[in-house]
Amino acid sequence: MSSTNKILSDDSGQLWFFGNEYGVTPEIGIMAAHRGIRSSYIDGQFSYEICGVKGQVRDAVWIQTANKKQAILLARTNQPVAYLKK
């Protein structure tokens, strides 16, 4: 079980999902199965890829790198900021 805290989209039709929730009661337990998912639905075909992000993602934003490429900046609870290249 997991939760999604942030959904991003890009101009190519892809959706990016990030989450996890650690601040829940012991009866429910932490929801840490989420590693980030990139999904696409293009020309009638659905596909997805696991991004491999660990930790509780609190926020995610698109940024432009120095070489004009797009990346996703991830703020995680009690962990360093991470980023994913597009």
Backbone torsions as a table, in degrees:
resi	resn	phi	psi	omega
1	MET	NA	146.1	178.6
2	SER	-156.5	173.7	177.6
3	SER	-128.7	156.3	176.4
4	THR	-110.8	122.4	-179.1
5	ASN	-100.5	-23.2	-175.2
6	LYS	-147.0	135.5	176.0
7	ILE	-125.4	127.5	176.3
8	LEU	-118.5	154.8	174.4
9	SER	-132.3	160.3	175.0
10	ASP	-127.5	178.8	-174.9
11	ASP	-80.3	1.7	178.5
12	SER	-101.2	4.6	178.7
13	GLY	92.2	12.9	179.1
14	GLN	-96.1	147.3	173.8
15	LEU	-118.4	140.8	179.5
16	TRP	-119.7	127.8	-178.3
17	PHE	-117.1	131.1	178.3
18	PHE	-134.1	150.4	-179.3
19	GLY	-172.9	-136.5	-173.1
20	ASN	94.3	144.6	-179.0
21	GLU	-139.6	115.5	-178.9
22	TYR	-99.9	-21.6	-174.2
23	GLY	-87.9	59.1	178.6
24	VAL	-123.1	168.1	-177.6
25	THR	-68.6	154.7	179.9
26	PRO	-59.8	-28.4	-179.7
27	GLU	-64.6	-33.6	179.6
28	ILE	-87.4	-41.8	-178.9
29	GLY	85.6	161.1	-179.1
30	ILE	-68.6	150.5	178.8
31	MET	-108.5	86.8	-171.2
32	ALA	-120.7	26.5	-179.1
33	ALA	-85.5	-10.3	-174.2
34	HIS	-82.4	126.1	177.3
35	ARG	-116.8	13.4	-176.2
36	GLY	86.2	134.9	-177.2
37	ILE	-133.2	134.3	171.1
38	ARG	-109.8	123.4	-179.1
39	SER	-124.6	152.9	179.6
40	SER	-137.6	146.3	170.2
41	TYR	-135.1	95.5	-175.0
42	ILE	-127.9	130.3	179.3
43	ASP	52.5	40.6	177.0
44	GLY	78.2	6.6	-179.1
45	GLN	-112.9	126.5	176.4
46	PHE	-98.6	134.7	174.8
47	SER	-143.1	160.1	177.0
48	TYR	-149.1	160.3	179.1
49	GLU	-143.6	137.0	175.8
50	ILE	-80.9	129.0	-175.7
51	CYS	-82.6	-25.0	178.2
52	GLY	83.5	22.6	179.9
53	VAL	-81.4	125.7	177.9
54	LYS	-100.3	150.7	175.3
55	GLY	100.7	177.9	-177.4
56	GLN	-91.9	101.5	-179.9
57	VAL	-76.5	123.0	-178.8
58	ARG	-99.2	-32.0	179.9
59	ASP	-155.2	155.8	178.9
60	ALA	-148.3	137.1	179.4
61	VAL	-140.3	152.6	172.8
62	TRP	-78.4	138.6	173.1
63	ILE	-131.2	161.1	174.1
64	GLN	-108.7	127.2	-178.1
65	THR	-79.9	173.7	-178.3
66	ALA	-60.3	-29.6	179.4
67	ASN	-94.9	22.9	174.0
68	LYS	68.4	20.1	175.6
69	LYS	-93.0	157.9	177.2
70	GLN	-92.3	143.1	176.1
71	ALA	-145.8	162.8	177.2
72	ILE	-110.0	126.0	177.2
73	LEU	-96.1	127.2	-174.4
74	LEU	-116.1	124.1	173.7
75	ALA	-96.9	123.5	-176.9
76	ARG	-120.6	148.5	180.0
77	THR	-69.3	126.4	175.7
78	ASN	55.7	29.6	177.8
79	GLN	-142.2	160.3	177.6
80	PRO	-63.0	155.2	174.1
81	VAL	-62.8	143.3	179.5
82	ALA	-125.4	165.4	174.4
83	TYR	-143.7	154.7	177.0
84	LEU	-122.4	132.8	173.6
85	LYS	-79.4	144.4	179.0
86	LYS	-75.0	NA	NA
